[in-house]
């Protein structure tokens, strides 16, 4: 699995950075940056799914 981000959709709310700072950051424009896209293991997947659910603009997704 891997994380996909749509910077055009991102509102810059920063919920992803607050919930998973090891995975996400924000660009100079304030949009999402994925620091580590690969997701391994059930515990890591659950954490990323929680972060995805917190995104108010649904700009991040977890894909197979």
Backbone as JSON Lines, residues from 0, in Angstrom:
{"i":0,"aa":"X","n":[0.84,-1.17,0.0],"ca":[0.0,0.0,0.0],"c":[0.89,1.24,0.0]}
{"i":1,"aa":"X","n":[0.31,2.33,-0.51],"ca":[1.05,3.58,-0.51],"c":[0.09,4.77,-0.37]}
{"i":2,"aa":"X","n":[0.65,5.88,0.06],"ca":[-0.12,7.11,0.26],"c":[-0.04,7.94,-1.02]}
{"i":3,"aa":"X","n":[-1.19,8.45,-1.41],"ca":[-1.25,9.34,-2.57],"c":[-1.85,10.67,-2.1]}
{"i":4,"aa":"X","n":[-1.27,11.78,-2.54],"ca":[-1.77,13.1,-2.16],"c":[-2.11,13.92,-3.39]}
{"i":5,"aa":"X","n":[-3.21,14.65,-3.31],"ca":[-3.66,15.53,-4.38],"c":[-3.45,16.97,-3.9]}
{"i":6,"aa":"X","n":[-2.35,17.57,-4.31],"ca":[-2.03,18.92,-3.85],"c":[-3.0,19.96,-4.38]}
{"i":7,"aa":"X","n":[-3.68,19.67,-5.49],"ca":[-4.67,20.61,-6.03],"c":[-5.91,20.67,-5.15]}
{"i":8,"aa":"X","n":[-6.19,19.58,-4.48],"ca":[-7.38,19.49,-3.63],"c":[-7.1,19.96,-2.19]}
{"i":9,"aa":"X","n":[-5.84,19.92,-1.79],"ca":[-5.43,20.23,-0.42],"c":[-5.77,21.68,-0.04]}
{"i":10,"aa":"X","n":[-6.36,21.84,1.15],"ca":[-6.71,23.17,1.67],"c":[-5.65,23.73,2.6]}
{"i":11,"aa":"X","n":[-4.67,22.9,2.96],"ca":[-3.6,23.34,3.86],"c":[-3.99,23.37,5.32]}
{"i":12,"aa":"X","n":[-4.97,22.57,5.71],"ca":[-5.42,22.55,7.11],"c":[-4.36,21.98,8.05]}
{"i":13,"aa":"X","n":[-3.51,21.09,7.55],"ca":[-2.41,20.56,8.34],"c":[-2.76,19.42,9.28]}
{"i":14,"aa":"X","n":[-3.96,18.87,9.16],"ca":[-4.34,17.76,10.04],"c":[-3.43,16.55,9.85]}
{"i":15,"aa":"X","n":[-2.99,16.33,8.62],"ca":[-2.1,15.2,8.34],"c":[-0.76,15.38,9.06]}
{"i":16,"aa":"X","n":[-0.24,16.58,9.04],"ca":[1.04,16.87,9.69],"c":[0.91,16.73,11.2]}
{"i":17,"aa":"X","n":[-0.19,17.18,11.75],"ca":[-0.4,17.07,13.19],"c":[-0.56,15.63,13.64]}
{"i":18,"aa":"X","n":[-1.22,14.8,12.84],"ca":[-1.48,13.42,13.26],"c":[-0.36,12.46,12.88]}
{"i":19,"aa":"X","n":[0.42,12.78,11.85],"ca":[1.51,11.88,11.42],"c":[2.69,12.71,10.87]}
{"i":20,"aa":"X","n":[3.4,13.42,11.74],"ca":[4.5,14.27,11.28],"c":[5.67,13.51,10.66]}
{"i":21,"aa":"X","n":[5.75,12.21,10.93],"ca":[6.8,11.4,10.31],"c":[6.45,11.03,8.87]}
{"i":22,"aa":"X","n":[5.19,11.22,8.48],"ca":[4.71,10.87,7.14],"c":[4.42,12.07,6.26]}
{"i":23,"aa":"X","n":[4.01,13.19,6.88],"ca":[3.55,14.35,6.1],"c":[4.23,15.64,6.55]}
{"i":24,"aa":"X","n":[4.32,16.57,5.6],"ca":[4.78,17.92,5.88],"c":[3.96,18.84,4.97]}
{"i":25,"aa":"X","n":[4.23,20.13,5.05],"ca":[3.55,21.08,4.18],"c":[4.58,21.83,3.36]}
{"i":26,"aa":"X","n":[4.23,22.09,2.11],"ca":[5.11,22.85,1.21],"c":[5.1,24.32,1.62]}
{"i":27,"aa":"X","n":[5.92,25.11,0.95],"ca":[5.93,26.56,1.2],"c":[4.57,27.19,0.91]}
{"i":28,"aa":"X","n":[3.8,26.56,0.03],"ca":[2.46,27.05,-0.3],"c":[1.41,26.55,0.7]}
{"i":29,"aa":"X","n":[1.82,25.65,1.59],"ca":[0.91,25.14,2.61],"c":[0.21,23.85,2.25]}
{"i":30,"aa":"X","n":[0.51,23.29,1.07],"ca":[-0.15,22.05,0.67],"c":[0.64,20.83,1.15]}
{"i":31,"aa":"X","n":[-0.04,19.71,1.16],"ca":[0.5,18.46,1.69],"c":[1.72,17.97,0.9]}
{"i":32,"aa":"X","n":[2.7,17.47,1.66],"ca":[3.85,16.78,1.09],"c":[3.92,15.42,1.77]}
{"i":33,"aa":"X","n":[4.04,14.37,0.99],"ca":[4.19,13.03,1.55],"c":[5.68,12.76,1.73]}
{"i":34,"aa":"X","n":[6.08,12.51,2.96],"ca":[7.48,12.25,3.25],"c":[7.85,10.79,3.03]}
{"i":35,"aa":"X","n":[6.92,9.91,3.33],"ca":[7.13,8.46,3.19],"c":[5.84,7.85,2.68]}
{"i":36,"aa":"X","n":[5.82,7.4,1.44],"ca":[4.58,6.93,0.82],"c":[4.27,5.47,1.13]}
{"i":37,"aa":"X","n":[5.28,4.64,1.3],"ca":[5.05,3.22,1.53],"c":[4.45,2.93,2.9]}
{"i":38,"aa":"X","n":[3.51,1.98,2.93],"ca":[2.84,1.59,4.17],"c":[2.98,0.07,4.33]}
{"i":39,"aa":"X","n":[3.6,-0.35,5.42],"ca":[3.82,-1.77,5.67],"c":[3.22,-2.16,7.02]}
{"i":40,"aa":"X","n":[2.47,-3.22,7.02],"ca":[1.93,-3.76,8.27],"c":[0.58,-3.18,8.65]}
{"i":41,"aa":"X","n":[-0.16,-3.97,9.41],"ca":[-1.53,-3.61,9.78],"c":[-1.58,-2.41,10.72]}
{"i":42,"aa":"X","n":[-0.67,-2.33,11.67],"ca":[-0.67,-1.2,12.61],"c":[-0.38,0.11,11.91]}
{"i":43,"aa":"X","n":[0.59,0.09,11.01],"ca":[0.92,1.29,10.25],"c":[-0.23,1.68,9.33]}
{"i":44,"aa":"X","n":[-0.86,0.69,8.71],"ca":[-2.0,0.97,7.83],"c":[-3.15,1.6,8.61]}
{"i":45,"aa":"X","n":[-3.42,1.11,9.8],"ca":[-4.5,1.66,10.62],"c":[-4.22,3.11,10.98]}
{"i":46,"aa":"X","n":[-2.98,3.4,11.3],"ca":[-2.61,4.78,11.65],"c":[-2.77,5.71,10.45]}
{"i":47,"aa":"X","n":[-2.33,5.26,9.27],"ca":[-2.45,6.08,8.07],"c":[-3.92,6.25,7.69]}
{"i":48,"aa":"X","n":[-4.72,5.22,7.83],"ca":[-6.16,5.34,7.53],"c":[-6.82,6.38,8.44]}
{"i":49,"aa":"X","n":[-6.43,6.41,9.69],"ca":[-6.95,7.42,10.62],"c":[-6.57,8.82,10.14]}
{"i":50,"aa":"X","n":[-5.33,8.99,9.73],"ca":[-4.88,10.29,9.23],"c":[-5.65,10.69,7.98]}
{"i":51,"aa":"X","n":[-5.84,9.74,7.07],"ca":[-6.61,10.0,5.85],"c":[-8.02,10.47,6.19]}
{"i":52,"aa":"X","n":[-8.63,9.86,7.18],"ca":[-10.0,10.21,7.56],"c":[-10.09,11.62,8.16]}
{"i":53,"aa":"X","n":[-8.99,12.13,8.68],"ca":[-8.99,13.47,9.29],"c":[-8.85,14.6,8.28]}
{"i":54,"aa":"X","n":[-8.49,14.29,7.06],"ca":[-8.26,15.33,6.05],"c":[-9.59,15.96,5.64]}
{"i":55,"aa":"X","n":[-9.78,17.26,5.91],"ca":[-11.06,17.9,5.6],"c":[-11.35,18.02,4.1]}
{"i":56,"aa":"X","n":[-10.32,18.03,3.29],"ca":[-10.54,18.16,1.83],"c":[-10.42,16.83,1.1]}
{"i":57,"aa":"X","n":[-10.17,15.76,1.85],"ca":[-9.98,14.41,1.27],"c":[-8.91,14.44,0.19]}
{"i":58,"aa":"X","n":[-7.81,15.13,0.5],"ca":[-6.7,15.27,-0.45],"c":[-5.69,14.13,-0.35]}
{"i":59,"aa":"X","n":[-5.8,13.29,0.66],"ca":[-4.88,12.16,0.77],"c":[-5.68,10.86,0.75]}
{"i":60,"aa":"X","n":[-5.03,9.84,0.2],"ca":[-5.7,8.53,0.09],"c":[-4.67,7.43,0.27]}
{"i":61,"aa":"X","n":[-5.14,6.28,0.66],"ca":[-4.32,5.08,0.78],"c":[-4.72,4.14,-0.34]}
{"i":62,"aa":"X","n":[-3.74,3.76,-1.17],"ca":[-4.02,2.93,-2.33],"c":[-3.22,1.63,-2.3]}
{"i":63,"aa":"X","n":[-3.79,0.6,-2.88],"ca":[-3.11,-0.7,-2.96],"c":[-2.02,-0.69,-4.01]}
